[in-house]
Amino acid sequence: ELCLNEKLSIYDLNIIFRSNINTKFTSYKSDYLNQILLQYENFKDDLNPRCVRDASYNLYLAGIYIPVFADRIVDYIASQKTDINGNVLSKVLLMCYIFGHNIKNQEFFKYALKILAR
């Protein structure tokens, strides 16, 4: 049994969260899911493009908006512009658009246009 009191990697969080949102019996008010979302909100470790893509898409599918994590993802894309492809960027842009996330990092837009033009 998994103990959510432990600090999990973003990869593990994505897998656990995705398995919970794909279950038709999932209650979005469960303590288990709230613990997962709290770990997303407090996540401070390194990100990678695959985990950014999966996390943003999972949150979009579940309809759950975590502004702190969305800011962290946007900042990651602005700082790691050479590692990001159009697929990752499209998932992040979709999440930001659907939730009405106000992107404060102006560098993000400059790099997003370059990434989409590749």
Phi, psi and chi 1 to 4 in degrees:
 res  aa     phi    psi   chi1   chi2   chi3   chi4
   1 GLU       -  139.0 -178.3  174.4  -50.8      -
   2 LEU   -85.7  132.4  178.6   66.8      -      -
   3 CYS  -101.3  116.3  177.7      -      -      -
   4 LEU   -81.6    3.3  -73.5  176.8      -      -
   5 ASN   -76.6  -18.8  -67.2  -28.9      -      -
   6 GLU   -77.9  154.5  -59.7  172.4    9.5      -
   7 LYS   -81.6  120.9 -174.6  177.3  178.1 -175.4
   8 LEU  -100.4  156.9  -60.5  174.6      -      -
   9 SER   -75.2  161.4   71.3      -      -      -
  10 ILE   -64.2  -33.2 -171.3   71.8      -      -
  11 TYR   -62.2  -46.9 -179.6   76.8      -      -
  12 ASP   -64.3  -41.8  -66.9  -23.4      -      -
  13 LEU   -59.9  -43.1  -79.0  173.9      -      -
  14 ASN   -62.2  -42.7  -75.0  -23.2      -      -
  15 ILE   -66.1  -45.9  -69.8  172.7      -      -
  16 ILE   -64.0  -45.3  -65.8  167.1      -      -
  17 PHE   -64.3  -43.8 -172.3   63.9      -      -
  18 ARG   -63.1  -40.0 -176.5   61.9  165.6 -100.1
  19 SER   -66.1  -31.0   66.2      -      -      -
  20 ASN   -77.1  -36.4  -82.2  -74.0      -      -
  21 ILE   -79.3  -18.1   62.0  174.3      -      -
  22 ASN   -83.4   -8.4  -77.5  -18.9      -      -
  23 THR   -87.6  129.5  -54.2      -      -      -
  24 LYS   -72.5  -11.3   64.4 -178.7  177.4  179.3
  25 PHE   -98.8   11.0  -58.3  108.8      -      -
  26 THR   -71.2  131.9  -61.2      -      -      -
  27 SER  -101.0  122.6  169.5      -      -      -
  28 TYR   -74.6   -0.4  -72.2  111.9      -      -
  29 LYS  -107.4   12.8  -64.5 -178.0 -179.8  179.1
  30 SER   -75.9  152.2   72.1      -      -      -
  31 ASP   -64.5  -36.2  -71.3  -23.3      -      -
  32 TYR   -60.7  -49.1 -173.4   71.9      -      -
  33 LEU   -66.9  -36.6 -166.9   58.8      -      -
  34 ASN   -63.9  -35.8  -74.5  -25.3      -      -
  35 GLN   -66.7  -37.9  -72.0  178.3   -0.8      -
  36 ILE   -63.9  -46.5  -65.6  170.3      -      -
  37 LEU   -64.3  -35.5  -65.0  174.3      -      -
  38 LEU   -64.7  -36.4 -172.5   62.0      -      -
  39 GLN   -68.2  -36.1  -73.4 -152.2   20.1      -
  40 TYR   -60.4  -45.9  -89.8  118.3      -      -
  41 GLU   -63.7  -37.1 -171.0  171.1  -28.8      -
  42 ASN   -95.2    8.5  -63.7  -34.3      -      -
  43 PHE   -69.1  127.3 -171.8   77.3      -      -
  44 LYS  -129.8    0.7  -64.1 -166.3 -179.8    2.2
  45 ASP   -77.8  178.6  -69.1  -18.7      -      -
  46 ASP   -66.6  145.9  -69.3  -25.6      -      -
  47 LEU  -105.5  166.6  -64.8  170.9      -      -
  48 ASN  -140.8  161.5   64.1   53.1      -      -
  49 PRO   -56.4  -40.8  -26.3   34.8      -      -
  50 ARG   -63.7  -44.2  179.4 -179.9  177.3 -177.0
  51 CYS   -68.0  -35.9  -69.9      -      -      -
  52 VAL   -62.9  -46.0  165.4      -      -      -
  53 ARG   -60.2  -49.5 -179.2 -164.3   67.8 -159.1
  54 ASP   -64.6  -43.8  -68.1  -12.6      -      -
  55 ALA   -64.6  -46.0      -      -      -      -
  56 SER   -65.3  -38.6   58.9      -      -      -
  57 TYR   -70.2  -39.5 -165.2   64.0      -      -
  58 ASN   -61.8  -44.8  -72.0  -12.8      -      -
  59 LEU   -64.7  -38.6  -66.7  171.1      -      -
  60 TYR   -63.0  -47.6  157.1   71.6      -      -
  61 LEU   -61.1  -37.8  -74.8  177.9      -      -
  62 ALA   -80.7  -15.9      -      -      -      -
  63 GLY    72.7   31.9      -      -      -      -
  64 ILE  -113.7  125.4  -63.1  172.3      -      -
  65 TYR  -108.2  122.8  176.1   50.5      -      -
  66 ILE  -121.2   95.5  -55.8  173.6      -      -
  67 PRO   -57.0  -39.3  -14.5   21.0      -      -
  68 VAL   -63.4  -43.4  173.9      -      -      -
  69 PHE   -70.3  -36.9 -168.5   67.0      -      -
  70 ALA   -62.0  -42.2      -      -      -      -
  71 ASP   -61.4  -41.3  -77.6  -24.3      -      -
  72 ARG   -63.5  -39.9 -160.3  165.5  -64.5  125.6
  73 ILE   -65.6  -45.3  -72.5  173.7      -      -
  74 VAL   -62.0  -44.0  166.7      -      -      -
  75 ASP   -63.3  -37.7  -68.2  -19.3      -      -
  76 TYR   -62.0  -44.8  171.8   78.0      -      -
  77 ILE   -63.8  -40.6  -71.6  176.6      -      -
  78 ALA   -64.8  -32.9      -      -      -      -
  79 SER   -88.2  -24.5   66.8      -      -      -
  80 GLN  -114.9   43.1  -58.8  -67.8  -35.7      -
  81 LYS   -57.2  -30.3   53.6 -159.4  168.3  -76.9
  82 THR   -77.5  -21.2   56.9      -      -      -
  83 ASP   -90.4   -8.5  -62.4  -24.0      -      -
  84 ILE   -94.9  134.8  -55.3  -61.8      -      -
  85 ASN  -109.0  177.1   62.6   26.3      -      -
  86 GLY   -63.5  -32.9      -      -      -      -
  87 ASN   -64.6  -45.4 -174.4   22.3      -      -
  88 VAL   -63.6  -47.0  173.2      -      -      -
  89 LEU   -62.4  -40.0 -177.9   64.0      -      -
  90 SER   -63.6  -37.6   67.4      -      -      -
  91 LYS   -66.1  -41.1  -59.3  -75.1 -168.9  -87.6
  92 VAL   -68.8  -43.3  172.0      -      -      -
  93 LEU   -63.2  -39.5  -72.3  172.4      -      -
  94 LEU   -61.0  -46.3  176.1   66.8      -      -
  95 MET   -60.8  -46.3  179.9 -167.0   69.7      -
  96 CYS   -63.3  -41.3  -68.9      -      -      -
  97 TYR   -66.7  -48.6  175.9   75.0      -      -
  98 ILE   -60.8  -41.6  -65.7  -62.8      -      -
  99 PHE   -88.9   -4.2  -65.2  129.1      -      -
 100 GLY    68.3   33.9      -      -      -      -
 101 HIS   -69.3  126.9  180.0   68.2      -      -
 102 ASN   -85.1  108.3 -174.7   13.8      -      -
 103 ILE   -80.7  117.3  -62.0  171.8      -      -
 104 LYS   -89.0  -22.0  -61.2  170.3 -173.8   85.1
 105 ASN   -83.2  105.3 -171.5  -26.5      -      -
 106 GLN   -70.8  -24.8  -64.4  -58.0  -45.1      -
 107 GLU   -64.5  -29.0  -65.6  -67.7  -46.6      -
 108 PHE   -56.9  -44.4  171.0   81.0      -      -
 109 PHE   -65.9  -39.3  -66.2  111.4      -      -
 110 LYS   -63.3  -45.3 -179.1  170.3   73.4  171.0
 111 TYR   -74.9  -31.6  -63.4  124.5      -      -
 112 ALA   -62.8  -40.7      -      -      -      -
 113 LEU   -64.2  -39.9  -71.5  172.7      -      -
 114 LYS   -67.1  -39.0  -71.6 -178.7 -178.2  179.0
 115 ILE   -65.6  -43.1  -67.3  167.1      -      -
 116 LEU   -68.4  -28.1  -69.0  174.2      -      -
 117 ALA   -78.2  -15.3      -      -      -      -
 118 ARG   -63.6      -  -78.5 -167.2 -125.7  160.5
